[in-house]
Amino acid sequence: MDFMSALDISASGLKAQRTYMNVISMNLANVKTTRTAEGGPYHRKSVAFAATPVFNPFDKAMQNAEDRELAGVTVRGIVNDKRPMKRVFEPGHPDADKDGYVSYPDINVVEEMANMITTMRSYEANVQAIQDTKAMFNKAIQIAR
């Protein structure tokens, strides 16, 4: 694997983790949102990731067998979670139904915080990989002198 491929893979990871962090932040900000522009309560969001090739088809033909399977990550989309809403009895709430229940998004703050920590660690790992790749590149230049 060459230096640029390593940087491309790490950069794709940074971009994907930044998107996931934004989604987690949206979920945490909307824990108690009962009314959205689309109507109804906020729906918890999740991110769908997919492996994506690093090389274009010509590059793939020119690489050796070990480099052909290199893949980065991409965000396929942001999807609504299928969890049912939490119904809480609050008859005085403006969004309560006729029985006095309010539908809240089923967002577990502890779960979201754990996801946030995992995402931060993944982001930091990609930053470290980029720094290590740059250090190897600089060392290779020094050796060539």
Backbone as a printed PyTorch tensor [residue, N CA C, xyz], in Angstrom:
tensor([[[  0.8610,  -1.1680,   0.0000],
         [  0.0000,   0.0000,   0.0000],
         [  0.9060,   1.2280,   0.0000]],

        [[  0.5560,   2.1980,  -0.8410],
         [  1.3370,   3.4240,  -0.9070],
         [  0.8100,   4.4500,   0.1000]],

        [[  1.5540,   5.5260,   0.2560],
         [  1.2060,   6.5400,   1.2530],
         [ -0.1370,   7.1990,   0.9650]],

        [[ -0.4080,   7.4890,  -0.2900],
         [ -1.6650,   8.1730,  -0.6300],
         [ -2.8730,   7.2850,  -0.3570]],

        [[ -2.7410,   5.9870,  -0.5910],
         [ -3.8480,   5.0750,  -0.2940],
         [ -4.1290,   5.0430,   1.2050]],

        [[ -3.0640,   5.0130,   1.9940],
         [ -3.2400,   5.0190,   3.4460],
         [ -3.9400,   6.2980,   3.8980]],

        [[ -3.5520,   7.4330,   3.3140],
         [ -4.1970,   8.7060,   3.6580],
         [ -5.6560,   8.7200,   3.2120]],

        [[ -5.9310,   8.1750,   2.0300],
         [ -7.3130,   8.1300,   1.5300],
         [ -8.2110,   7.2840,   2.4300]],

        [[ -7.7030,   6.1500,   2.8920],
         [ -8.4870,   5.2750,   3.7600],
         [ -8.7810,   5.9740,   5.0820]],

        [[ -7.7660,   6.5830,   5.6660],
         [ -7.9630,   7.2860,   6.9420],
         [ -8.8870,   8.4850,   6.7790]],

        [[ -8.7550,   9.1990,   5.6710],
         [ -9.6280,  10.3580,   5.4270],
         [-11.0820,   9.9290,   5.2740]],

        [[-11.3220,   8.7950,   4.6500],
         [-12.7010,   8.3260,   4.5230],
         [-13.2690,   7.9770,   5.8950]],

        [[-12.4270,   7.4200,   6.7610],
         [-12.8550,   7.1170,   8.1230],
         [-13.1740,   8.3810,   8.9070]],

        [[-12.3570,   9.4200,   8.7420],
         [-12.6140,  10.6940,   9.4160],
         [-13.9550,  11.2870,   8.9840]],

        [[-14.1980,  11.2610,   7.6940],
         [-15.4490,  11.8260,   7.1810],
         [-16.6660,  11.0490,   7.6980]],

        [[-16.5690,   9.7260,   7.6890],
         [-17.6850,   8.8920,   8.1510],
         [-17.9370,   9.1020,   9.6430]],

        [[-16.8840,   9.1530,  10.4400],
         [-17.0590,   9.3310,  11.8790],
         [-17.5780,  10.7270,  12.2170]],

        [[-17.1940,  11.7290,  11.4340],
         [-17.7310,  13.0770,  11.6520],
         [-19.2330,  13.1000,  11.3860]],

        [[-19.6660,  12.4150,  10.3410],
         [-21.1020,  12.3280,  10.0540],
         [-21.8330,  11.6160,  11.1840]],

        [[-21.2610,  10.5180,  11.6760],
         [-21.8880,   9.7710,  12.7670],
         [-21.9710,  10.6320,  14.0300]],

        [[-20.9310,  11.4130,  14.3050],
         [-20.9500,  12.2930,  15.4780],
         [-22.0580,  13.3380,  15.3460]],

        [[-22.2490,  13.8710,  14.1540],
         [-23.3430,  14.8310,  13.9290],
         [-24.7030,  14.1930,  14.1770]],

        [[-24.8810,  12.9560,  13.7550],
         [-26.1480,  12.2480,  13.9590],
         [-26.3780,  11.9870,  15.4490]],

        [[-25.3400,  11.5780,  16.1490],
         [-25.4630,  11.3680,  17.5940],
         [-25.8490,  12.6750,  18.2820]],

        [[-25.2370,  13.7640,  17.8790],
         [-25.5630,  15.0710,  18.4610],
         [-27.0160,  15.4480,  18.1970]],

        [[-27.5010,  15.1610,  16.9900],
         [-28.9100,  15.4210,  16.6790],
         [-29.8180,  14.6070,  17.5810]],

        [[-29.4760,  13.3380,  17.7820],
         [-30.2910,  12.4820,  18.6420],
         [-30.3310,  13.0170,  20.0670]],

        [[-29.1830,  13.4030,  20.6000],
         [-29.1390,  13.9200,  21.9660],
         [-29.8910,  15.2450,  22.0980]],

        [[-29.8150,  16.0770,  21.0720],
         [-30.4990,  17.3720,  21.1230],
         [-32.0140,  17.2210,  21.0460]],

        [[-32.4940,  16.1120,  20.5200],
         [-33.9280,  15.9260,  20.3100],
         [-34.5420,  14.8500,  21.1930]],

        [[-33.9650,  14.6030,  22.3530],
         [-34.4700,  13.5700,  23.2620],
         [-35.9260,  13.8270,  23.6470]],

        [[-36.2940,  15.0630,  23.8390],
         [-37.6480,  15.4060,  24.2880],
         [-38.4750,  16.1020,  23.2060]],

        [[-38.0840,  16.0020,  21.9430],
         [-38.8080,  16.6630,  20.8590],
         [-40.0620,  15.8840,  20.5030]],

        [[-41.2010,  16.5130,  20.6860],
         [-42.4780,  15.8510,  20.4110],
         [-43.1420,  16.3710,  19.1430]],

        [[-42.5690,  17.4280,  18.5520],
         [-43.1820,  18.0090,  17.3550],
         [-42.0760,  18.4400,  16.3950]],

        [[-42.1350,  17.9290,  15.1700],
         [-41.1580,  18.2830,  14.1430],
         [-41.8670,  18.9240,  12.9620]],

        [[-41.0890,  19.4350,  12.0240],
         [-41.6630,  20.0490,  10.8210],
         [-42.4260,  19.0220,   9.9870]],

        [[-41.9910,  17.7600,  10.0260],
         [-42.6680,  16.7010,   9.2760],
         [-43.9460,  16.2430,   9.9690]],

        [[-44.1060,  16.6440,  11.2070],
         [-45.2590,  16.2120,  11.9960],
         [-44.8870,  15.0510,  12.8910]],

        [[-45.3950,  15.0710,  14.0910],
         [-45.1140,  13.9990,  15.0350],
         [-43.7870,  14.1880,  15.7290]],

        [[-43.4340,  13.2520,  16.5970],
         [-42.1910,  13.3600,  17.3530],
         [-40.9690,  13.0670,  16.4900]],

        [[-39.8270,  13.4920,  16.9850],
         [-38.5440,  13.2230,  16.3330],
         [-38.2980,  11.7160,  16.3180]],

        [[-37.7290,  11.2200,  15.2450],
         [-37.3480,   9.8080,  15.1520],
         [-35.8380,   9.7070,  15.2830]],

        [[-35.3870,   8.8110,  16.1450],
         [-33.9540,   8.5920,  16.3190],
         [-33.3290,   8.2340,  14.9820]],

        [[-32.1630,   8.7980,  14.7180],
         [-31.4600,   8.5520,  13.4590],
         [-30.2690,   7.6260,  13.7040]],

        [[-29.8930,   6.9300,  12.6600],
         [-28.7270,   6.0560,  12.6820],
         [-28.0080,   6.2070,  11.3480]],

        [[-26.7570,   5.8030,  11.3070],
         [-25.9450,   5.9430,  10.1000],
         [-25.6630,   4.5620,   9.5260]],

        [[-25.8120,   4.4320,   8.2210],
         [-25.4890,   3.1870,   7.5250],
         [-24.1480,   3.3730,   6.8150]],

        [[-23.1550,   2.5510,   7.1920],
         [-21.8280,   2.6090,   6.5930],
         [-21.6770,   1.5100,   5.5460]],

        [[-20.7830,   1.7300,   4.5920],
         [-20.4650,   0.7130,   3.5900],
         [-18.9980,   0.8280,   3.2130]],

        [[-18.4000,  -0.2990,   2.8740],
         [-17.0230,  -0.2940,   2.3810],
         [-17.0230,   0.2540,   0.9660]],

        [[-16.0010,   1.0220,   0.6600],
         [-15.8920,   1.5880,  -0.6770],
         [-14.4620,   1.3970,  -1.1760]],

        [[-14.2810,   1.0390,  -2.4440],
         [-12.9160,   0.8250,  -2.9460],
         [-12.1260,   2.1280,  -2.9610]],

        [[-10.8380,   1.9920,  -2.7360],
         [ -9.9630,   3.1620,  -2.7160],
         [ -9.5110,   3.5180,  -4.1270]],

        [[ -9.3420,   2.5130,  -4.9860],
         [ -8.8150,   2.7450,  -6.3250],
         [ -9.9170,   2.8150,  -7.3630]],

        [[ -9.6330,   3.5300,  -8.4700],
         [-10.5300,   3.4670,  -9.6160],
         [-10.2040,   2.1750, -10.3860]],

        [[-11.0240,   1.7520, -11.3460],
         [-10.7980,   0.4560, -12.0180],
         [ -9.4260,   0.3240, -12.6840]],

        [[ -8.8890,   1.4040, -13.2590],
         [ -7.5700,   1.3230, -13.8870],
         [ -6.4950,   1.0730, -12.8370]],

        [[ -6.5600,   1.7890, -11.7230],
         [ -5.6000,   1.5730, -10.6500],
         [ -5.6670,   0.1420, -10.1460]],

        [[ -6.8680,  -0.3950, -10.0540],
         [ -7.0570,  -1.7540,  -9.5370],
         [ -6.3640,  -2.7740, -10.4410]],

        [[ -6.4060,  -2.5480, -11.7510],
         [ -5.7660,  -3.4740, -12.6840],
         [ -4.2490,  -3.4100, -12.5830]],

        [[ -3.7210,  -2.2630, -12.1930],
         [ -2.2790,  -2.0740, -12.1550],
         [ -1.6390,  -2.4600, -10.8110]],

        [[ -2.4150,  -2.6810,  -9.7920],
         [ -1.8750,  -3.0020,  -8.4710],
         [ -1.6630,  -4.5040,  -8.3240]],

        [[ -0.8690,  -4.8580,  -7.3340],
         [ -0.6720,  -6.2860,  -7.0790],
         [ -1.8570,  -6.8350,  -6.2980]],

        [[ -1.8850,  -8.1300,  -6.1080],
         [ -3.0420,  -8.7880,  -5.4950],
         [ -3.2840,  -8.3240,  -4.0600]],

        [[ -2.2370,  -7.9620,  -3.3290],
         [ -2.4010,  -7.5290,  -1.9450],
         [ -3.1080,  -6.1820,  -1.8380]],

        [[ -2.8850,  -5.3050,  -2.7980],
         [ -3.4660,  -3.9660,  -2.7550],
         [ -4.8560,  -3.8930,  -3.3590]],

        [[ -5.3040,  -4.9310,  -4.0290],
         [ -6.5970,  -4.8740,  -4.7150],
         [ -7.7830,  -4.8240,  -3.7700]],

        [[ -7.6470,  -5.3140,  -2.5830],
         [ -8.7760,  -5.3950,  -1.6620],
         [ -8.8350,  -4.2330,  -0.6820]],

        [[ -8.0540,  -3.1920,  -0.9030],
         [ -8.0890,  -2.0400,  -0.0080],
         [ -9.4290,  -1.3270,  -0.1300]],

        [[ -9.9960,  -0.9730,   1.0030],
         [-11.2840,  -0.2940,   0.9910],
         [-11.3250,   0.7480,   2.1000]],

        [[-12.0050,   1.8280,   1.8120],
         [-12.2870,   2.8440,   2.8100],
         [-13.7170,   2.6560,   3.2740]],

        [[-14.2660,   3.6900,   3.8580],
         [-15.6460,   3.6240,   4.3410],
         [-16.3920,   4.8380,   3.8180]],

        [[-17.6630,   4.6540,   3.5670],
         [-18.5130,   5.7540,   3.1480],
         [-19.8440,   5.6490,   3.8850]],

        [[-20.5160,   6.7690,   3.9750],
         [-21.8350,   6.7900,   4.6030],
         [-22.8600,   6.5290,   3.5080]],

        [[-23.5830,   5.4240,   3.6220],
         [-24.6210,   5.0980,   2.6370],
         [-25.8500,   5.9700,   2.8310]],

        [[-26.0910,   6.3560,   4.0830],
         [-27.2430,   7.2060,   4.3480],
         [-27.5310,   7.3160,   5.8280]],

        [[-28.3800,   8.2550,   6.1370],
         [-28.8610,   8.4370,   7.4980],
         [-30.2980,   7.9520,   7.5060]],

        [[-30.5710,   6.9810,   8.3540],
         [-31.8850,   6.3330,   8.3620],
         [-32.5770,   6.5230,   9.7050]],

        [[-33.9000,   6.5120,   9.6620],
         [-34.6820,   6.5740,  10.8960],
         [-34.6700,   5.2110,  11.5640]],

        [[-34.4830,   5.2230,  12.8670],
         [-34.5270,   4.0000,  13.6600],
         [-35.9720,   3.5180,  13.7240]],

        [[-36.1730,   2.2240,  13.7480],
         [-37.5200,   1.6480,  13.7400],
         [-38.0860,   1.4050,  15.1370]],

        [[-37.4100,   1.8830,  16.1660],
         [-37.9080,   1.6830,  17.5210],
         [-39.2490,   2.3900,  17.7060]],

        [[-40.1410,   1.7850,  18.4570],
         [-41.4130,   2.4630,  18.7250],
         [-41.1950,   3.6370,  19.6860]],

        [[-42.1050,   4.5900,  19.6340],
         [-42.0210,   5.7620,  20.4950],
         [-42.3180,   5.3760,  21.9410]],

        [[-41.7530,   6.1410,  22.8740],
         [-42.0880,   5.9700,  24.2940],
         [-43.3460,   6.7890,  24.5640]],

        [[-44.3100,   6.1580,  25.1760],
         [-45.5490,   6.8720,  25.5200],
         [-45.5350,   7.1690,  27.0140]],

        [[-45.6510,   8.4500,  27.3300],
         [-45.6070,   8.9030,  28.7150],
         [-46.9250,   9.6100,  29.0230]],

        [[-47.4870,   9.2930,  30.1810],
         [-48.7570,   9.9060,  30.5800],
         [-48.4950,  11.3100,  31.1060]],

        [[-48.8650,  12.3050,  30.3040],
         [-48.7300,  13.7200,  30.6560],
         [-49.9520,  14.4560,  30.0990]],

        [[-51.0770,  14.3890,  30.7780],
         [-52.3100,  14.9640,  30.2250],
         [-52.2510,  16.4780,  29.9990]],

        [[-51.3910,  17.2020,  30.6930],
         [-51.3010,  18.6500,  30.5190],
         [-50.3870,  19.0920,  29.3890]],

        [[-49.6980,  18.1680,  28.7680],
         [-48.7510,  18.4970,  27.6850],
         [-49.5310,  18.8860,  26.4370]],

        [[-49.0790,  19.9350,  25.7130],
         [-49.8120,  20.3580,  24.5070],
         [-49.8720,  19.3010,  23.3880]],

        [[-48.9460,  18.3530,  23.3830],
         [-48.9370,  17.3230,  22.3440],
         [-49.5240,  15.9940,  22.8280]],

        [[-50.2200,  16.0110,  23.9500],
         [-50.8350,  14.7820,  24.4660],
         [-52.0110,  14.3750,  23.5760]],

        [[-52.1740,  13.0550,  23.4230],
         [-53.3170,  12.5740,  22.6440],
         [-54.5720,  12.6060,  23.5140]],

        [[-55.6710,  12.0910,  23.0060],
         [-56.9510,  12.1660,  23.7170],
         [-56.9400,  11.3920,  25.0340]],

        [[-56.0140,  10.4030,  25.1490],
         [-55.9080,   9.6300,  26.3820],
         [-54.9190,  10.2480,  27.3770]],

        [[-54.2650,  11.3560,  26.9980],
         [-53.3160,  12.0310,  27.8800],
         [-51.8790,  11.5530,  27.7370]],

        [[-51.5870,  10.7380,  26.7110],
         [-50.2280,  10.2250,  26.5120],
         [-49.4840,  11.0640,  25.4820]],

        [[-48.1980,  11.2810,  25.7500],
         [-47.3130,  12.0050,  24.8350],
         [-46.3120,  11.0070,  24.2770]],

        [[-46.0880,  11.0540,  22.9710],
         [-45.1000,  10.1800,  22.3350],
         [-43.7550,  10.8970,  22.2720]],

        [[-42.7440,  10.2750,  22.8810],
         [-41.3780,  10.7880,  22.8570],
         [-40.5100,   9.8360,  22.0520]],

        [[-39.4450,  10.3540,  21.4340],
         [-38.5320,   9.4500,  20.7310],
         [-37.8630,   8.5040,  21.7180]],

        [[-37.6500,   7.2630,  21.3070],
         [-37.0060,   6.2710,  22.1700],
         [-35.4880,   6.4050,  22.0310]],

        [[-34.9540,   7.4290,  22.6820],
         [-33.5200,   7.7010,  22.6450],
         [-32.9650,   7.4690,  24.0430]],

        [[-32.0410,   6.5310,  24.1370],
         [-31.3810,   6.2170,  25.3960],
         [-30.1120,   7.0660,  25.4710]],

        [[-30.0620,   8.0010,  26.3940],
         [-28.9370,   8.9280,  26.5080],
         [-27.6380,   8.1760,  26.7900]],

        [[-27.6900,   7.1450,  27.6150],
         [-26.4880,   6.3680,  27.9270],
         [-25.9630,   5.6800,  26.6690]],

        [[-26.8550,   5.1060,  25.8850],
         [-26.4570,   4.4640,  24.6300],
         [-25.8360,   5.4720,  23.6680]],

        [[-26.4390,   6.6510,  23.5580],
         [-25.9070,   7.6810,  22.6630],
         [-24.5350,   8.1680,  23.1340]],

        [[-24.3590,   8.2900,  24.4380],
         [-23.0500,   8.7180,  24.9570],
         [-21.9920,   7.6360,  24.7010]],

        [[-22.3640,   6.3720,  24.8410],
         [-21.4270,   5.2880,  24.5260],
         [-21.0660,   5.3110,  23.0430]],

        [[-22.0630,   5.5560,  22.1820],
         [-21.7940,   5.6870,  20.7460],
         [-20.8680,   6.8670,  20.4740]],

        [[-21.0700,   7.9560,  21.2190],
         [-20.2340,   9.1410,  21.0280],
         [-18.7810,   8.8570,  21.4160]],

        [[-18.5810,   8.1560,  22.5120],
         [-17.2170,   7.8140,  22.9380],
         [-16.5520,   6.9040,  21.9140]],

        [[-17.2810,   5.9050,  21.4300],
         [-16.7440,   4.9960,  20.4160],
         [-16.3890,   5.7560,  19.1410]],

        [[-17.2450,   6.6690,  18.7330],
         [-17.0050,   7.4590,  17.5330],
         [-15.7850,   8.3610,  17.7100]],

        [[-15.6650,   8.9730,  18.8960],
         [-14.4930,   9.8220,  19.1600],
         [-13.2100,   9.0070,  19.0980]],

        [[-13.2290,   7.8010,  19.6550],
         [-12.0320,   6.9460,  19.6280],
         [-11.6890,   6.5200,  18.2020]],

        [[-12.6860,   6.2300,  17.4070],
         [-12.4480,   5.8730,  16.0020],
         [-11.8690,   7.0560,  15.2350]],

        [[-12.4000,   8.2360,  15.5050],
         [-11.8920,   9.4480,  14.8540],
         [-10.4250,   9.6610,  15.2440]],

        [[-10.1330,   9.5280,  16.5400],
         [ -8.7610,   9.6990,  17.0170],
         [ -7.8260,   8.6650,  16.4010]],

        [[ -8.2900,   7.4340,  16.2170],
         [ -7.4700,   6.3860,  15.6070],
         [ -7.1420,   6.7410,  14.1560]],

        [[ -8.0990,   7.3030,  13.4360],
         [ -7.8440,   7.7170,  12.0550],
         [ -6.8800,   8.8910,  12.0020]],

        [[ -7.0030,   9.8280,  12.9280],
         [ -6.0540,  10.9510,  12.9880],
         [ -4.6520,  10.4210,  13.2560]],

        [[ -4.5340,   9.4810,  14.1900],
         [ -3.2240,   8.9020,  14.5010],
         [ -2.6500,   8.1600,  13.2940]],

        [[ -3.4900,   7.4600,  12.5550],
         [ -3.0210,   6.7560,  11.3530],
         [ -2.4910,   7.7500,  10.3210]],

        [[ -3.1520,   8.8820,  10.1810],
         [ -2.6780,   9.9120,   9.2460],
         [ -1.3410,  10.4650,   9.7210]],

        [[ -1.2170,  10.7530,  11.0070],
         [  0.0450,  11.2680,  11.5390],
         [  1.1750,  10.2560,  11.3680]],

        [[  0.8920,   8.9830,  11.5960],
         [  1.9130,   7.9460,  11.4200],
         [  2.3100,   7.8070,   9.9560]],

        [[  1.3500,   7.9050,   9.0580],
         [  1.6470,   7.8310,   7.6240],
         [  2.5340,   8.9950,   7.2150]],

        [[  2.2190,  10.1840,   7.6990],
         [  3.0530,  11.3600,   7.3980],
         [  4.4670,  11.1830,   7.9610]],

        [[  4.5780,  10.6280,   9.1480],
         [  5.8930,  10.4080,   9.7480],
         [  6.7110,   9.4040,   8.9220]],

        [[  6.0570,   8.3290,   8.4450],
         [  6.7520,   7.3550,   7.6020],
         [  7.1990,   7.9850,   6.2910]],

        [[  6.3350,   8.8340,   5.7180],
         [  6.6780,   9.5160,   4.4670],
         [  7.8900,  10.4180,   4.6780]],

        [[  7.8980,  11.1720,   5.7730],
         [  9.0350,  12.0490,   6.0680],
         [ 10.3070,  11.2520,   6.3050]],

        [[ 10.1940,  10.1170,   6.9760],
         [ 11.3590,   9.2660,   7.2170],
         [ 11.8950,   8.7050,   5.9030]],

        [[ 10.9870,   8.3310,   4.9930],
         [ 11.4090,   7.8270,   3.6900],
         [ 12.1430,   8.9020,   2.8840]],

        [[ 11.6850,  10.1430,   3.0030],
         [ 12.3740,  11.2440,   2.3160],
         [ 13.7670,  11.4530,   2.9020]],

        [[ 13.8740,  11.3760,   4.2240],
         [ 15.1700,  11.5400,   4.8660],
         [ 16.1410,  10.4350,   4.4640]],

        [[ 15.6410,   9.2200,   4.3440],
         [ 16.4940,   8.0930,   3.9370],
         [ 16.9690,   8.2920,   2.4980]],

        [[ 16.1240,   8.8460,   1.6490],
         [ 16.4640,   9.0370,   0.2400],
         [ 17.5160,  10.1160,   0.0390]],

        [[ 17.6840,  10.9860,   1.0130],
         [ 18.6760,  12.0830,   0.8630],
         [ 20.0570,  11.6020,   0.9680]]])
